C-alpha cells in the first residue's frame, strides 16, 4: 500500500493519472455520445460521419507529423535547457503551420475524387477543421517535461463541454457536421490555452522558415512511421468506404470504435513511460530495460484480459451502445478483439522500447510493410467478405507487426530481456 501511495505521489504516477484523464476525454466521452449519435443519425448517416472522420484523422496525422514522439523525445532530452526548449516549440509550431496549408490542398484534391466526401461539404470541412485543430495541441511539450496535469484537465474540460453541445445541436442526420465542428472548437480552445502556458514557460519566438523546415527534416522518420501506421489504424473506415456503402461502413466503424475504446484503457501506460524510458536509455540503460520489461508484461496481460471481455460481452455492448440496427457489428467486434493484446505488445516493444533506443529505421520498415500489407489484404478480402474482410485484414496485419518487432529485437540482441547479449 505504501508503494502504491509513493507511486501515485511520484511525477510518473501523477502523469499517469493525468493521461487517464485525457483518455476519458478521448475515448469515454465519445463513447457516451455513441448511443445517441448511432440512433439519431442511423447507420447511413453515422457511416458517412465515420468516413469523413477517418479522412480528417489522416489530415490530423499529416499536420501532427509524429511530433508527439519526435518532439517529446527532444524535450525530454533538453528539459533543463530553456533556450533549446523555446527553439523546439517555435520550430514545431512553424512546421505545423506549413503542414496545415498542405492539408487544405489535400482536402480540395480528394473532395473531387471520393463521392463520400462530396456528399456533404459542411461535414467535410468541419472534419478538416477538427483534424487540423486537434493536431496543434502542444501536449507533447508538457509530456516531454513530465508535467501533464493541468493540460490534461484542460483537455477533459473542453471535450466534456463539446459533448454537451453535441447533444444540444445534433437532432437529425443533416446535423452530423456539428459533431466535428464543435469538437474542432473545443480542440482550438484547449490548444490555445496550452500553447500560452508553454510560451509562459520558455518564452515566445517567431518560427523561422529554416527552423520549421529543419523540424520537418528531423521529424521525418517518425512521421513516416505514423503515416504508415495510419494505413492500418485510423484510416480503415475511409478505405472501406471506397468499396462499400456508408451503411456498411457503419457496421465496421461501430465495432472498431467500441473495441478501441477498450484499448484506450491501456494507452496511458503506453504514453506515460515513453519519456521516462527515453531518459533512462541515455543515463541508465539497465534500469531502462527493467522498466521496459515491466511495461511489456503489464500491457500484454491487460490486453489479453480486455480481449476476453470483448469477445464475451460483444452482443450486449453493441445492443446497448449502438442499438438493434447495428447487430451486424457483433462478429466484427469479436474479430477485432484480438487487436487488444497484439497492439498492447507492439506498442510496448515498438514505441516504448525501439524508439527510445532510436531504432527508428527498422521500426519504420516494419510499419511500412504493415501499411502496404493492410492495403493489399483490404483489396483481397473486402470484395469477398465486405466489412468482415476489413476486420480480418486489420488483425492479420497486427499479428505481423507484433511478431516482426519481437523477431528483430531478439535477433539483434536488443530485446529488453537482453542487453549487450546478457540477461537482465
N, C-alpha and C positions, 0 to 999 in steps of 0.2 A: 504493500500500500504506500509506503514511504517512497519507493522507487517510482510509482505512478505519479505521485504528487510532485516529485522532483522533475520528472519528465515534462509534466504539464506546465510547470513553472519555468522551464528552460526556454531558450529562444526557439529551438526546433519545435518543442511542444506547442508554444504559442502560435507559431506559423502554421502548424498542422491544424490547430483549431480554426485559425483564420481561413485556411484553404477549404476546410469543410463548410465554413460559412459561404464561401464562394460557390461551392458545389450545390448548396441549397438554391442559390440564385440561378445557376446554370442548368441544373437537372431537375430538382424537386419542384421549383416554381413552374417551369414549362409543363411538368407532369400534372400539376394542378389544373392547368389550362386545357390539357389534352381531352378530358371527357367532354368539356363544354364545346371546344372547337370541333371535335370529331362529330358531334351531334348537330351543331349549328351549320357547319359547312358541308357535312355529308362526305362520303368517300370521294366524289368527284372534286368538290371544292377543296377538301383537305389534301387530296393528292396533288392538285395544282399548286397549292401553297408549299407542299413538301418539295416539289421540283424547283420552284423559284428559290426557296430557302437553301436548297442544296447548291444551286448555282451561286447564290450570294456567299455561301461559305467558301467556295472556290476563290471568289474575289477577296474575301477576308484573308485567306491564306496567302494570296499574292501580296497584299499590302502589308500584312504582318511579317512576311518574308523569313519566318523562322527566328526572328529576334527574341522570341520568348525563350529560346535555347541559347543562341549565339551571344546575344547581348547580356542575358542573365549570367552567362559564364564569364563574360568580361567584367561585369560589375562585381561579381563575387571575387574576381582576381584583384581588382583595383579598388576595393571598397574603402581603403584608407587614404586614397589619393583623390581629393576633392576636385582638382582641376581636370584630372583624367575622366572622372565621372561626368563632369559637365560636358566634356567633349563627346563622350559616348552618347549622352542624352541628346545633344544637339544633332549629331550626325545621324542617329537613328530616326529622329523626327524628320529631318530633311529627306532621308531615303524614303520614308513612308509617304511624304507629300508627292514625290516623283511617282511612286507606285500607284497612288490614288488616281492620278491622271491617267496612267496606263489602264487601270481598272475601268474607267469610264469608256475608254476606247474599245476595250474588250467587250463590254456590255453592248455598245452600239453595233458591233460586228455580229455577235451571236444572236441579238434580238431579231435580226433579219433572217437568220438561218433556222432557228428552232421554233416550231409552231407553238409549243407550250409557253415559251417566253413572250411571244407576240400576243397571246390570248388576252392578257390583262396588263396594260402598260403601267397602271398605277401600282399594281402588285410588284411588277418587275423593278421599277425604280425605287420603290420603298425597300425592296430587298437589297438593292445596291447600297442605299443609304445605310441600312442596318449593318451590312457586311463591312463597309469601309469604316464606319464609326466604331465597330467592335475591334477592328484591327489597330486603332490608335490608342488603345489602353496602355498606359505606361506601367502596368502591374509588374512587368518583367524587371523594371528598375528596383522596385521595392523587394521583389523576390530575391534578387541578387544580394541586396543588403540584409536579407532575412528579417525584414520589418514590414509585415503584411497586414497587421491587424486593422488599422484604420482604413486602408484601401479596400480590404475585403468587406468591411462593414458598409462602406460607401457603395460598393457594387451590389450587395444584398439589398440595401435600401432602395436604390434606383430601380432595380429589376423587380422588386416587390411592388413598387408604385406602378411600373409598366403593366404588371399582371392585372392590377385593379382597373387600370384604364382600358385594357383589352376587354375585360368582362363588361364594361360600360359601353364600349363603342361597337363591338362586333355583334351584330344581330342577324345577319344573313350571309349567304355565300359571297355577295358583292362587297361585303365589308372586310374581306380577307386581307386587303392591303394594310388595314390599320394594325394588324398583328406585327408586321415587320417595321412599319413606320414608328410606332410607339416604342418598340424595343430599340430602334435606332436613336430616338431622342434620349432614352434612358442611358444608353452607352455613351452618347455625346456628353451628357451632363457629368457622369461619373468619371469619364476620361479627362474632361476638362479640369475638374477639381483635383484629380490625382496628379495631373501634369503640373498644376500650380504648386502643389506640395513638393514635387520633385525639384522644380525651379527654386523654391524657397530653401531647399536642402543644399543645392550645389551652385545655384546661380543660373541666370539665363544667358544663352549665347545663340545668336542667329546661325542657323545651319548654312554652311557654305556648300557650293556645288561640289567642290573637291572632296570635302569630308563626307558628304552624302554618298557620292559615288564610291568612296573607299569603304563605307559601311556596307554598301551593296556587294562590293567585291569580297569583303571578309566574311559576309554572312551567306555567300552563295552556296557553300556546301550544305549548310543546314536548311536553307530554303529549298534546295534540290531534294533533300530528304523529306521535308514537309509536303512539297508538291507531289512527290511520288507516293507518299502515304495517302494523300487525298484521293488518289486514283482508286483506292480500295476502301476508303472510310467515308468521309463526308459527302463524296460525290455520287454514291451509288443510286440514290433516288433520281438524280439528274440523268445518269447513264441509262437507268431503267426506263425513264421517260422518253428516251429516244426510240424505244421499241414497242412500248405498250401504252395504254390509255392512262390518264391521271387517276381514274378509279382503281385500276390495278396497281399503280404505283402506291396508292394509299395503303393497300394491304401489306406491302413490303415495308413501307416507311413507318407504319404503325408498329410493326414487330421490331424493327430496328430501333426506333425511338424508345420503346419500352425496355428492350434488352440493354441498350447503352445507358439507360438511367441507372441500372444496377451497376454497370461498370463505373459510373460516376462515384460510387461509394469507395472505390479504390484509388481514384485519380489523385486525391490529396497526398496519399503516400508516395505516389509517383513524382509529384512536383516538389514536395517539401524537402526531400532528401537529395535532389539533384544539385543544388548549390553546395550543400554540406559535403557530399561525396566529391564534387569538383574541387572544393577547397582542400579536402584531406588527401586527394591524389597527389597534390603538389607539396604537401607538408608531412603527411604520414601515410604512405601507401598501404602499409599493413592494416592500419585502422580503417582505411577506405575499403579494403577488401572485406574486412569483418562486417562493416556496416552494410555493404552491398549484399553479402550473403543473407543477412537478416531480412533485408528488404525483399529479396527474391523469394525467400521462404514465405514471408507474410503475404506477399502478393499472390503467389501460387495457391496457397491454402485458401485465402479469401476468394479468389476467382473460382476455385472448384466448388466451394460451398454455395456461392451465388448461382453458379450454373445449375446445380442440383435443384435449387429452389425455383429457378425459372422454368425448368423442364416440368416440374410437378405442378406448379401454380399457373402455368400459361393460360389455360382456358378461363380461369376466374379473373386473372389480371386483364385479359383482353375484354371480357364482358363488362367488367367494372369500369375500366378506363377508356375504352373505345366504343363500347356499345355493341348491340346484336348485329349491326350491319357489317362488323369487321371480323366475323367469325373465321374468315379465311386467313387471318393473320396468325392464328394459333400454331399451325405446323411450321410456318416460317420462324416464329419466335423460338420454338423448340430447337430448330436447327441452329439459329443464331446464338443460342445459349452457350454453345461450345466456344464462342469467341471470348467469353469472360476469363477462363483460366489461360487461354492462349495469349490474349492481349496483355493480361497482367504480367505474364512471364516475359514476353517480348519487350514490353516497356521497361521492366525492371533491369533486364540484362542489356537491352539496347540503349535506351535513353539514359538510364541512371548510370550504367557502367561503361559502355563503349564510348559514349560521347564525353563522359568525364575523363576517359583516357585519351581523348582526341582521336579516336578511331573513326573519324567521320567518313573517310573514303570507303572502307569495307562495309560500314553500316549503310551508307547511301547505295552501294552496289546491291545489297540485299533488298532494300526498299524499292529501288528502281525495278529490279526483276519482279518484285511482288506486284507493283503497279501495272506493269505490262502483262503479267500473268492474269491479273484480275480482268483487264480488258479482253484478253483472249478467251478466258473462261466465260465471261459475260456473252461474248459473241457466239460461243459454242452452246451454252446451256440455256440462256434466256429464250431463244426462239423455240426450244423444245419444252422447257418446263416453266416458262413465264417468270413470275416473281420468285418462285421457289428455286429456279435456276440461279438467280442472283444470290439467294441465301447460301446455296451450296458453294458457289464461286467464292464468296467472301470468306467462308470458313476454311476452304481448301487453301486459299492464299495465306491466311493467318497461320495455318499449320506449317506452310513453307517458311514463313518469316521466323517463327519461333525456333524451328529446328535448324535453320540455316545460321542463325545467330549463335545458338548453342554449339554447333559444329565448328564454326570459325574460332570462337573463344577457346574451345578445347584444343583444337589442332595447333593454335599459335601459343598455347600456354598462358593465355591472358584471362582465363576464367577467374572470377573472384575466389574460386576454390583453389586456384593455382596461381601463385605469384612468384615469378622467377623460377618456375619449374618445381616449386616446393609447396606442399600443402600448408595452408594457414593453420 
